[in-house]
Structures are given as structure tokens and as C-alpha cells.
Amino acid sequence: MSRSLSSISVLIPFLLSAYAMYTISFVVPQLAHYLSTSISNVVFAITLSWIGGGIGGFLFGRLADIIGRKKSLLISFFLFALPEILVYFVHNLLELYILWFVIGLGVNGENGISYVIVAELRLSNLRGFLGGVMQGFYALGALLGAITATLVGGDFLLIFLIAGLASLLSFVFYPFIPEERVKYGNKSKLSDIFSSRMIVLTVVSSIASLTSFLFIIPAFELMPTILRDDTLVAVGDVIATLSFALSGFISDVKGRKFSAVLFGVLAVVSSFLFLISDLFALAVYFSSAFFAFFGVWLSELYPAEVRGTGSNFALLVGRVIGGGFGTFLITLLPFPLKVSLAIALIATSAVSTASMGLLRPVK
């Protein structure tokens, strides 16, 4: 099996999962009207998806350490593709909450295992680049969602059916995902990641994860509201997609820590400059790539027997707090929204950069 086919077979399901995750963002008002509820009630489904995502990533990471990466990945496909299709038939808010929680669980379960696969299977000597491309696929997934929303027009529920059916393509690529080389059924325990041998990595990586998510999620969610310029936001998304790949490539050539610190310092500086002019939002989008290959890097740092568990525990912290509540927490600051966001971006990028500078592999 060619390396190119193996790599594509890992990347496509990741893209489709991002596509499925973002669909709801483009039809919130229509969905609220259809379900006879408020917009804030529909938006809460997105929060639930991040909470489900944190739990799902951790559970599937642990499962991957026990039964294997590829078997666990197959289960995750079911958990985001099928519920996405079922949302087309949703009749009330409770059904939406349940389905979107499960979708978050499946999407982040898929993502967490994909990071491990890229780190572990030696698909390429450009693992950081592949990790950056994968992370950049979230922006591409959002773009696919926007295009689909435009095409379906007034029949807005079709966006879920189309994305769900498209997600079934993950099963087509599944046979070409390479088998892992590690033997599973290992006797590692969950508590191993808190042992004296690994506790430093677990704590530092969790801090890096939390602050990275507190940077990434609010930045991408609040920028459209602050800028009020769809063209500038679209350009920012494209820049982010490209910079994530660039950051990953630099990490392959110069080292993970070098690239993370380089883009992290740029993130601190660009966040300061954003206070001066909205145009520096593009620099914020570009420098957000300090997080590009983080999932793959984490997977490389942990021993094989707890690789899925350890990396996804750190991501759990970031997904639940940063993804689920980060944007809301920033709105609580007693400043204009742009100033509040800039302050949060400066603080979180500084702490994240410092934390990534302290990351060390377990010996």
C-alpha cells in the first residue's frame, strides 16, 4: 500500500468529521425557528458537542490503547456519521442535544485516534506536516459547511443529511488505513499517566492544551462578530489553513518545540497588534498555527502503551473548558469585546508557548 494512499485515508475521515461538526453553525437561526426555541438554546448544543468531544476523545484514546487504533477508529465513524444523518429528522430540542453530544463524542474520538496514528505509524517523515494539515481541515470543514448551507437554501435541514451521507465515505477509506505495528491488549492502567514517570508531562501538556483551546476557539468564534467583514474572515480562514501546514512542516525540519515557540511568540505579538488595527486579525489567524501539530506531538511524547490515553487526557481538558466555555468566559470580562478577546489571546498564547517550551518525552 502506498504512503500517499495511507495518508489520504487518514486525512479524509478527519476532514469529513470537521465538516459534520460545523454544519450546525450555519443554520442556528433556522433551527431555532423550526424547533420553536431561542437561538441560545440551539447554541447550547454546540457547547454539549465540546463536552462530548472531550469525553469521547479521552474514552476513545483509552480504547485505542486497549483494542487498537484502527478498531477504535471504526467505532468513532459510526458515532458522527449516523447521528448527523438523524439530525435531519429531529423534532425537538432534547433530540438535538442528544444527537449533537454524540456527534461531538464521535468527531473528537476520531480526531484523537488520528493524531496517534499519524504519530505512531510512520506514514511519512513529515508527520508534523500531516498533523498541521489535519488541524487546518477544521477551517476547510467550515468552508464546506458554508457552501452546503448556501446550496440547500430554505430546506436547511438538508445540510445535516448531506454532511452525514458524505461522512459515510469514511468507511470507504477505512480499509486503506494502515494497520498499527504495536500489539495491544496491554496491561497499562489509566493511573499510569499520573505516575511519577509521566506526571510532569501530563500536567504541562494539559496546561498547554487548555490555554491553546482558550486561544483558538474564542479567536475563531468571535473574530466574525468583531470584524464584521466576511471577506476578511474568509481570508483569515485560508491563511490559517496554510499556516497550519507550514507550522507542521517547520516542526519536521527544525523540531516541534522550535515551531511551536516561534508561532507562539508571533501569537503574543499579533494579539497585541490586534488592539491597534483590525487588519492584524490576519496575523492572529496566521500565528494560531502554534497549535497546528499539537495532537501529533503529544502522541509522540507518550509511551506506546498509554499514547492514546495520555494525549487525549490533555486534549480533554482543553476541549471541555476551552472549547465548551472559552468564548462564554471571555464575554464575562468587563471590557469591550475586542479588548477582552485581545487580553485573553495575549495571556493564553504566552502561557501556552511557555508550556510547550517545557514539554519533554517520557524516558
N, C-alpha and C positions, 0 to 999 in steps of 0.2 A: 504494500500500500504506500502511495507517495506521501511525502511530508505535506505537500500542498493540500491534498485531499483531506488528510487528517486534521490539518489546521482549520480548513474551511468548515469541516464537520463539527468542530468545537465552537467556531465563531458564529455560525448561522443560528443555532438554537439560542445563543446568548442575545443576538440581535432581536430575534422573534420574542423573547421574553421581555425585553425592554419595550418593544412595540406594544405588547399586551398590557404592560404596566401603565403606559402613558395614555392609553385611549380615553380613559375617564376624564382626563384633564381638559379635553376639548369639547365635552358635552355636558359640563356641570349644570349650567342654567336649564338646558332642555330636560335633563334627567330630573332635576328638582321639580320642574313643572309637571312632568309626566307622573312622578310619584306623589305629587301634591304635598311637597315638603319644602323646607328652606334650603338655600344654597349651602349654608354652613353645615346642615345635616348631611348633605351629599359629600361635602369636602371631608367630613369626618371619616368617610370610607377610605380616603387616601391615607389618613393617619393610621387607620387599622391595618392597611396594607404594609406600612413600615413596621408596625409592631409584629404582624405576622411574618414579615420578612426577616426580622431579627431572630425570631424564634425558629423559623424554617431554616435559615442559613445555619444556625447552630445545630439543630437536630439532624439536618442532612449531612453536615460536616462530621458529626459523630457517627452517623450511619455509614458514611463513606469509609471511615476508619475501620468499621467492623465487617461490612459485607462487600466493600469495594466501591471504587469511584463510579464505574460505568453502570452498575446495577442501581445505585442510588440516583444517578442522573436520570435514568429511565423513569423512575417513580416521579421525580420532580416535573418531568414533561407533562404527565397526566394532570398534575396539580395546578398548572397555569393554563394549559390549552383548553381542557374541558370546562372548567368554571368560566373562562372567558366566553365560550360559546353560550353557556347557560345564562349569562347576564342579559343576553338578547331577549330572554323570556321572563325577566324579572318583573314582579308585580308590586313589591313593597320594599320599604327601606331595610327591614330586617334581612330579607333575601339578599339585597345588595351588600349589606355589611358582611354577611357570612361568606358570600362568594368572593368579595374583594379581599377579605382577610386571607382566604385560602390561596387566591392568586398571588398575594404578596409572599406567602409561605413558599409556594412553588417557584416563583421567579427568583427569589434570593437563595433558595435551596439550589437551584440550577446554577446561579452565578457563583456561589461559594465553591461548589464542586468543580466548576470550570476553571477557576483560579488554580485549584490544586492540580488539576490535570495538566494545565499548561506548565506549571512549575515542576511537575514530577516526571512527566513522560518524555521530556527531551524532544518535543516535536520539532524544535529548531534551536539554533544558537541565539535566536532573537526572542527569547521568552518575554523579556520586558516589553519589547515592541508589540508582541501579540496581546499582552496584558493591557497595554495602553490603547490598542485598537478596540479591544473588548469594552473597556470603560467608555471610550468615545462613542461606542454604539448606542449608549443611552441618548445622546443628542440625536443620533440618526433615527433611533426608535421614535423619539418625539416628532421628528420631521415626518416619518411615515404616518404617525397618528394625525398630524395636521393635514396631510394630503388626503387621508382617508375621510376625515371629518368634512373636508371640502367637497369630496366626491359624493358622499351619501346625502348631503343636503339635509332636507327636512326629516328624512327617515333615519334619525340619528342613531337608533339602536343597532342599525346595521354595522356601525363601526366595531361593535363587540363581536358580532358574528364573523365579520371579515377577518379581524385580527385573530380570533380563535381558530378559524379554519386555516389561516396562514400558519399559525403556531403548530399545527399538526405536521408541518413539514419537518419539524424537529425529529420525528420518528423516522423520516426518510433518511436523514443524515446519521442517525444513531448507529447503524451497523459499521460506519466508516470511522467512528471514534475509536482510536486505538485502545487496545486492552492495556491495563496497568501492569507494570512489571512486579509490583510488590505483592506478596502473599498476605491475604487478610485472614480474619478470624483471630486477630491478635488479642492479647490479654491486657491491653492497656486500659487504664481506668480514667474516668473523667477527671478525677482529682490529680492526675499526673501533671496537668498543665499548671497546677498551683504548687507543685513540688519545689524544693529548694533549687533544683536544677533549672526549672523553667519559669519560676515566679516573676523574675525580673522582666523577661521577655513578655509575659502575659500582661503585666501591669503597664509597661511602657507602650506596648502595641495597642492596648485598649485606650490609653490616653491619646495616642496618635490617631486612632480610628475615630474616637469621639470628636476631637477638635477638627478633624478633616471633614466629617459629615456636617458639623456645625458651620463649616465654611461653604462646602459645596452646595448643600440643599437650599439654605436660605439665599445664597447668591443667585442660583438659577431660578428659584421660585419668585424672588422679589424684584429682580432686575427688570422684568417686563413692566411691573407696576411703577417702578421709579422712573425708568427711561421713557415710557410711553412712546416708543418708536419701534415698531415691529421690524423694520429693516435693520436697525442697529442690533436688535436682539438676535435676528436670524444670522447676521454676520458674526456675532459673538458665538453662536452655537457652532457655526462652521469652523471658526478659529479654535474653539475648544476641542472639537473632534480631531483636527490636525495636530494641535499641540499635545494632546494626549499620546498620539502615536510618536511624535517627536521626542517627548519626555521618556517614553519607554525605550526608544532606540538609543538615546543618550545613556540610559541606565545600562544597556547591554554593552556599550562601548567603554564608558567611563566609570561605571559602577552604579548600583542602586542608590546608595547614600548620596553620591555626588549629584545625581539628577534631582533627587527629592529635595535636597538642601538648596540647590540652585533655583529651582522653580518656587520653593517655599519662600526664599528671600525676595524673589520677584513678586510673590503674592503679597507680602507685607508692604513692599514699596508701592505696588499698584493700588492697594487698598487705601493707602494714604492719599495718593494722587486722585483717586476717585472722588474724594471730598472737594477737589478743586474743579474738576470738569467731568461731565457725564461720558465724554469720549474715552476716558481712562477705564471705563467699564470693559472695553475690549481687552485691555491689559489684564484685568481681573479674570476674564474668561480664559485668556492665554495662560496665565500663571496658575490657574486652578489645576493644571496638569501635574502639580507636585503629588497628587493623589492617584495619578494615572495607573501605575503598575502596583499599587499598594497591596492588592489582594494576592497577586502572584508573589510579590516579595515576602509577605507574611508566610505564605505556604512554603517558601524556600527555607525560612528560618527555623521552622519547627521540625523535629524528627518525623520520619515517615509514619510511625505508629500513632501519632496524635496530630498529624498535619491538618486534617480536616477539622478536628475538634478545636485545636488551638487557634488557628487562623480565623475560624468562624465565631469563636467566642469574642475575640477582639472586635470583629465586624458587628456582632450582636449589640455591643454597647453603643457603637456609632449609629447603627440603623434605628434602634429603638428610640434613643434620646435625640440624636442629631436629626435623623430622618423623620421621626414621628412628631417631635415637638420643637425642633430648632427654629423654624420660621415663626411659630407662635411666641416663643420666648423672646425673639428679637422685637416683636411688636409691643412687648411689655415695657421696653426701655423708654424713658421719659424724654425722648428727643424726636426730631423729625425722622421719618422712616429712612431717608438716605443716610443721615448721620448715624442712626442706630445700626444700620447694616454695615457701614464702613468701620465703626468701632468694633463690632463683632468680628468682622473679617480680619482686621489687624490683629486682634487678640488671639483668635483661633489659629490663624496661619503662623503666628510667632510660636505658639505652644506646640503646634503640630510639627513645625520644622525642627524645633529643639528636640522633640520626642523622637522623630525619625533619625536625627543625628546620633541618638543613643542606642538604636536598635543593633542587636548583635545576635548571631545564630547560636542556638543551643549547642554546647560541646559535650 
